[in-house]
Amino acid sequence: MKSGNLLIIFIFSMIFLDSFSQESDEDLIQFSGIVVTADSIQPVPYTNIILKNTWRGTVADYYGYFSFVARKNDTILFSAVGFKKSSFVIPDTITGNRYSLIQVMTSDTILLPQTVIYPWPSKEQFKEAFLTFDVPDDDYERARKNLDATELREMVENYPMDGSMNYKYSMQLQQDKLYYIGQTQPITVLNPFAWAQFIKAWKEGKFRRDKD
């Protein structure tokens, strides 16, 4: 008798679960759409789209398109940086298993108060830095220092080559490059004249280090 009652309860439970699953499957829909701006109808990329009171949802792509599985009568929340949050309730009168939406987002302008950042933590330190501040030279004074005869003479004496020598060296490099264009340049290691110059310099002691 007890086994018969258990069998009846099991059968009714299976019928109830089957009807509940069928009802749940009928509520599922493929929810798709695109998110655009209200003023220029431009797509809003990477909009956050979630179901209210859940952690489920998706993110729109670069073109504002999204698609995911939802249920009828679900509340969808839309949020994006620079736009006001909006919501949409999926109608429960949908006959098919698909629903499309064009969600319009309104720009949200946020005005922040003016912020002045000082490099000094207190007014006393600012006052001290202001009083001891070294005012930079004007354009005329900087030009006079740059054209000082003593500094120019020292720079000329310390430079290994003057302007004409640098110009000749640059022109020689360009001529060598044009002379060997379209062919393989000679390798200095295999040049006998270069080896002769090296041996001569070595014999003359030009590579010898001076003892301190």
C-alpha positions in Angstrom: 0.0 0.0 0.0 2.8 2.3 0.9 4.6 1.5 -2.3 1.5 2.3 -4.4 1.1 5.7 -2.7 4.8 6.5 -3.4 4.3 5.5 -7.0 1.3 7.8 -7.4 3.1 10.7 -5.7 6.1 10.2 -8.0 3.9 10.2 -11.1 2.2 13.4 -10.1 5.5 15.0 -9.3 6.9 14.1 -12.8 3.8 15.6 -14.4 4.1 18.8 -12.4 7.8 19.2 -13.2 7.2 18.5 -16.9 4.4 21.2 -17.1 6.7 23.6 -15.2 9.6 23.1 -17.5 7.4 23.5 -20.6 6.0 26.7 -19.1 9.5 28.0 -18.4 10.8 27.1 -21.9 7.9 29.0 -23.4 9.0 32.2 -21.5 12.5 32.1 -22.9 13.2 34.4 -25.9 16.2 35.6 -27.9 16.4 39.3 -26.9 18.4 41.3 -29.5 18.8 44.9 -30.4 21.0 47.9 -30.9 21.8 50.8 -28.6 21.9 54.3 -30.2 22.1 57.9 -29.1 19.0 60.1 -28.9 20.4 63.1 -30.7 22.4 61.7 -33.6 21.2 58.0 -33.8 24.8 56.9 -33.5 25.7 53.5 -31.9 26.7 53.5 -28.3 29.6 50.9 -28.1 30.2 48.6 -25.2 27.0 49.4 -23.4 26.4 47.3 -20.2 23.2 45.3 -20.4 22.1 43.3 -17.4 18.9 41.7 -16.0 17.6 43.5 -13.0 18.3 41.9 -9.6 20.7 39.4 -11.3 24.3 39.1 -12.5 23.3 37.9 -15.9 23.6 40.0 -19.0 25.9 41.0 -21.8 27.9 43.9 -23.3 27.1 45.5 -26.6 29.8 45.4 -29.3 31.5 48.3 -31.0 28.4 48.9 -33.2 26.0 48.8 -30.2 24.6 45.4 -31.1 23.7 42.9 -28.4 21.9 39.5 -28.2 21.3 37.1 -25.3 18.6 34.9 -23.9 16.0 36.4 -21.5 12.5 35.8 -20.3 9.2 37.5 -20.8 8.5 40.3 -18.3 12.2 40.7 -17.5 13.5 44.2 -16.7 16.6 45.0 -18.7 19.0 47.7 -17.5 21.2 49.7 -19.9 24.2 51.8 -18.7 27.1 53.4 -20.5 29.7 56.1 -19.6 28.4 59.5 -20.5 24.7 58.5 -20.8 21.8 58.3 -18.4 20.8 54.8 -17.2 17.6 53.4 -18.8 15.5 50.3 -18.5 13.1 48.3 -20.6 10.6 45.6 -19.6 10.2 42.8 -22.1 6.5 42.4 -22.9 4.8 39.2 -21.7 2.5 39.3 -24.8 5.2 38.1 -27.2 3.9 35.2 -29.3 7.3 34.1 -30.8 10.6 33.3 -29.3 12.5 36.4 -30.6 12.3 40.0 -29.8 14.2 43.0 -31.2 14.7 46.5 -29.7 16.3 49.8 -30.6 17.3 51.3 -27.3 17.8 55.1 -27.2 20.3 56.5 -24.7 20.3 60.1 -23.6 23.5 62.0 -23.0 24.3 62.8 -19.4 26.3 66.0 -18.8 28.1 66.1 -15.5 29.5 69.5 -14.3 32.3 69.1 -11.8 33.3 71.9 -9.4 36.5 73.8 -10.2 39.6 72.3 -8.5 42.8 74.2 -8.1 45.9 72.1 -7.4 48.8 73.8 -5.7 52.3 72.2 -5.4 52.6 73.5 -1.8 50.7 71.9 1.1 50.3 75.2 3.1 50.0 78.9 2.6 53.2 79.5 4.5 55.2 77.4 2.2 53.6 79.0 -0.8 54.5 82.5 0.5 58.1 81.4 1.2 58.4 79.9 -2.3 56.9 83.0 -3.9 59.3 85.4 -2.2 62.4 83.3 -3.0 61.3 82.5 -6.6 64.0 83.1 -9.2 62.4 85.0 -12.0 63.7 83.6 -15.4 65.5 85.8 -17.8 63.6 87.4 -20.7 64.3 86.6 -24.4 66.9 89.4 -24.8 68.9 88.2 -21.8 68.9 84.6 -22.9 70.0 85.6 -26.4 72.8 87.7 -24.9 74.1 84.7 -22.8 73.9 82.3 -25.8 76.0 84.7 -27.9 78.6 85.4 -25.3 82.0 85.6 -27.0 83.9 83.7 -24.4 81.5 80.7 -24.5 81.4 80.7 -28.3 85.2 80.7 -28.4 85.4 77.8 -25.9 82.9 75.8 -27.9 84.8 76.4 -31.2 88.1 75.3 -29.6 86.6 72.1 -28.1 84.8 71.0 -31.2 86.8 68.3 -33.2 85.5 69.6 -36.6 84.2 72.9 -37.7 81.2 73.5 -40.0 83.1 73.1 -43.3 84.7 69.9 -42.2 81.4 68.4 -41.1 79.9 69.5 -44.5 82.7 67.8 -46.4 82.4 64.6 -44.3 78.6 64.5 -44.9 79.1 65.0 -48.7 81.7 62.3 -48.8 79.4 59.8 -47.1 76.7 60.6 -49.7 79.1 60.2 -52.6 80.3 56.8 -51.3 76.7 55.7 -51.0 75.8 56.8 -54.5 79.1 55.3 -56.0 78.3 51.8 -54.7 74.5 51.9 -55.3 73.2 48.8 -56.9 76.4 46.7 -56.0 78.0 45.3 -52.9 80.2 47.7 -51.0 83.8 46.5 -50.4 84.6 45.0 -47.0 87.3 46.9 -45.2 88.6 43.8 -43.5 89.7 42.4 -46.9 91.3 45.7 -48.0 95.1 45.4 -48.2 95.7 49.1 -48.0 93.6 49.3 -44.8 95.7 46.5 -43.3 98.9 48.3 -44.3 97.8 51.5 -42.6 96.9 49.5 -39.5 100.3 47.8 -39.3 102.1 51.1 -39.8 100.1 52.7 -37.0 100.7 49.8 -34.8 104.5 50.0 -35.4 104.5 53.7 -34.7 102.9 53.0 -31.3 99.6 54.9 -31.9 97.6 52.1 -30.1 99.9 52.1 -27.0 98.4 53.3 -23.8 100.2 56.0 -21.9 101.2 54.9 -18.4 99.9 57.1 -15.6 
